[in-house]
Amino acid sequence: MERPAWAPRSIDISVPSVSRIYDYYLGGSHNFEVDREAARKAMEFMPGLPKIMQANRAFMRRAVRHAAGEGIDQFLDIGSGIPTFGNVHEIAQAARPGARVVYVDHDPVAVAHSQAVLQENEDADVVAADLLKPQEILVSHQVQRLIDLKRPVALLLVAILHFVEDADDPYRAVAELRDALAPGSMLVVTHASFEGIPLPREQAEGTVDVYKDIRNPLIMRTREEIARFFEGYDMVEPGLVPMPEWRPDTAPEDEDPYSFSGFGGVGRKA
């Protein structure tokens, strides 16, 4: 397999990556055949996966605009993935010129592309780090330079927590980040769930098995389990809901049925 110029030498291009599979679902070009093969296998069980990812991105953009409208001008996006049109810094800086954004990801392709996209943007940067090591994120040069933790921050954990197994205690990591944030900060979460998927659970489990096979387990939590990530936050109306129902720009009934798979929500730290 020929290595394209944009692929860092450090990555194994024969192994699928969650970030690159997500990029493929969104119609991006920074993925390999091994990623596309895994995505196509997952879509054999759940053909609407691209619609779910599109709903996820649309929710994220609405949540960022909401946070900016509430006066927040600092954004920390953990598990940010490969940059695509309508990324956090584009939305935040359009809504609040001068808004500062730090992306965090542990995928080398995502980090390399973020660096390239942000080269001319003094108010945005990227950190190569892991959600499960919050202190490494918080003390990073990029966060120290751009984010003032004494002021409210919007923390985005979009489509990342469902890739963290219970054994790794994602609740601890999220609580540690919460405790580092100033009052008035916001938490933005989307999370996969069997709830809302317009398929029999047995069929949807086929997709979960594909992710297990590529050693990136997809953890489908219940609404109650997802709500636990918001401990210490007051939920912003309408609460933790299917993504098209969170402050929609268009009528939810016009959305694809797959868009209602999983949940999205925003909380504000008192």
SVG drawing of the C-alpha trace seen along z (x, -y; Angstrom):
<svg xmlns="http://www.w3.org/2000/svg" viewBox="-42 -39 50 49">
<polyline fill="none" stroke="black" stroke-width="0.4" points="0.0,0.0 1.4,-3.4 1.7,-5.9 0.2,-9.3 2.2,-12.4 -0.3,-13.5 0.1,-10.3 2.6,-10.6 5.4,-8.0 4.6,-6.9 1.2,-5.4 0.4,-1.9 -1.7,-2.4 -2.8,1.3 -4.8,0.9 -8.2,-0.9 -8.6,-4.1 -11.8,-5.4 -11.0,-9.0 -10.4,-8.0 -13.6,-5.8 -15.5,-8.8 -13.9,-11.0 -15.1,-8.4 -18.7,-8.5 -18.6,-12.3 -17.4,-12.1 -13.8,-13.1 -10.7,-12.0 -8.2,-11.3 -8.8,-7.6 -7.4,-4.4 -8.9,-1.4 -8.6,0.5 -10.8,-2.3 -13.3,-2.2 -13.5,1.6 -14.3,1.4 -16.9,-1.4 -18.6,0.6 -18.8,3.7 -20.4,1.6 -22.8,0.1 -23.9,3.6 -25.7,3.8 -26.5,0.1 -26.7,-1.6 -27.6,-5.0 -24.3,-5.5 -23.4,-8.5 -26.7,-10.1 -25.9,-9.6 -22.5,-11.3 -24.0,-14.2 -26.5,-14.7 -23.6,-14.6 -21.8,-17.4 -24.9,-19.5 -25.6,-19.2 -22.0,-20.2 -22.3,-23.3 -25.6,-24.3 -24.0,-23.7 -20.9,-25.8 -23.1,-28.7 -25.2,-28.4 -22.1,-28.5 -20.8,-31.5 -24.1,-33.2 -23.9,-32.7 -20.6,-34.6 -18.1,-31.7 -15.1,-32.4 -12.9,-29.5 -13.4,-26.0 -11.6,-22.7 -12.5,-20.0 -11.3,-16.5 -11.4,-13.7 -11.7,-16.3 -10.8,-14.0 -9.8,-14.9 -10.7,-18.5 -13.8,-18.9 -15.8,-21.8 -17.6,-23.5 -15.1,-22.7 -15.3,-24.2 -12.9,-27.0 -14.8,-28.1 -18.1,-28.2 -16.8,-29.7 -14.7,-32.4 -17.5,-33.4 -19.8,-33.8 -17.2,-35.5 -14.2,-36.9 -11.1,-36.2 -12.6,-33.0 -9.8,-30.6 -10.0,-26.9 -7.8,-23.9 -8.3,-20.6 -7.1,-17.4 -6.7,-14.0 -4.4,-11.0 -4.7,-10.0 -1.6,-11.2 -3.5,-11.8 -6.0,-14.0 -3.3,-16.0 -1.2,-16.4 -4.2,-17.7 -5.3,-20.0 -1.8,-21.5 -1.9,-22.1 -5.4,-23.7 -4.6,-25.9 -1.2,-27.1 -2.3,-30.6 -4.7,-30.8 -3.2,-32.3 -6.2,-31.6 -6.4,-27.9 -4.1,-25.0 -4.0,-21.2 -2.6,-18.9 -1.6,-15.2 -3.0,-13.7 -5.5,-11.3 -8.9,-12.0 -7.9,-9.5 -5.0,-11.7 -6.7,-15.0 -3.7,-16.5 -1.5,-16.1 -4.1,-18.1 -4.6,-20.8 -0.8,-21.5 0.0,-21.3 1.7,-24.3 -1.3,-24.8 -3.9,-24.9 -1.7,-27.1 -1.2,-29.5 -4.8,-29.8 -7.2,-28.8 -7.7,-30.7 -9.1,-28.1 -10.2,-30.8 -12.8,-31.8 -15.7,-29.7 -14.7,-27.2 -16.9,-25.0 -15.6,-21.4 -16.6,-19.3 -16.7,-15.5 -18.4,-14.8 -18.5,-11.2 -15.6,-10.1 -16.9,-8.7 -18.5,-5.7 -15.0,-4.6 -13.9,-4.5 -14.7,-1.2 -16.0,-1.2 -12.8,0.5 -11.0,-2.7 -13.4,-4.8 -14.4,-7.6 -16.5,-9.1 -13.4,-9.8 -11.7,-11.6 -14.8,-13.7 -15.1,-14.6 -11.4,-15.6 -11.9,-17.9 -15.1,-19.3 -13.2,-20.1 -10.6,-22.1 -13.2,-24.3 -14.5,-27.6 -18.2,-28.1 -20.2,-28.9 -18.3,-26.5 -20.3,-24.2 -20.0,-20.5 -21.1,-19.3 -21.6,-15.5 -22.8,-13.2 -22.9,-9.5 -24.0,-6.4 -26.8,-4.2 -29.1,-1.4 -31.9,-3.7 -33.4,-5.5 -31.8,-3.3 -34.5,-2.3 -33.3,1.3 -33.7,4.4 -31.0,4.4 -29.7,7.7 -28.9,6.1 -27.3,3.0 -25.1,5.2 -23.5,6.3 -22.0,2.8 -20.7,3.0 -19.0,6.3 -17.2,4.7 -15.7,2.0 -14.8,4.8 -13.0,6.6 -10.8,3.6 -10.0,3.2 -11.9,0.0 -14.9,1.2 -18.0,-0.9 -19.8,-1.1 -23.5,-1.7 -24.6,-3.2 -28.2,-3.9 -29.6,-7.4 -29.2,-7.1 -25.6,-6.1 -24.8,-9.0 -26.6,-11.4 -24.0,-10.5 -21.3,-12.4 -23.2,-15.6 -22.9,-15.2 -22.0,-18.7 -23.7,-20.4 -27.1,-21.9 -28.7,-20.6 -29.4,-23.2 -32.9,-22.9 -34.1,-20.6 -31.8,-18.3 -30.3,-15.0 -32.2,-14.2 -31.8,-12.7 -29.5,-15.0 -32.1,-16.5 -34.3,-17.5 -31.6,-19.7 -32.5,-23.3 -33.0,-22.4 -32.6,-24.8 -35.1,-22.8 -38.1,-20.7 -37.0,-17.4 -39.7,-15.5 -37.8,-16.2 -34.7,-14.4 -33.6,-11.0 -34.8,-8.3 -31.2,-7.3 -30.4,-10.8 -32.3,-10.1 -29.8,-7.3 -28.0,-8.1 -28.1,-11.3 -26.7,-14.8 -26.8,-17.3 -25.2,-20.4 -24.7,-21.2 -23.5,-24.3 -21.4,-24.2 -22.9,-26.2"/>
</svg>
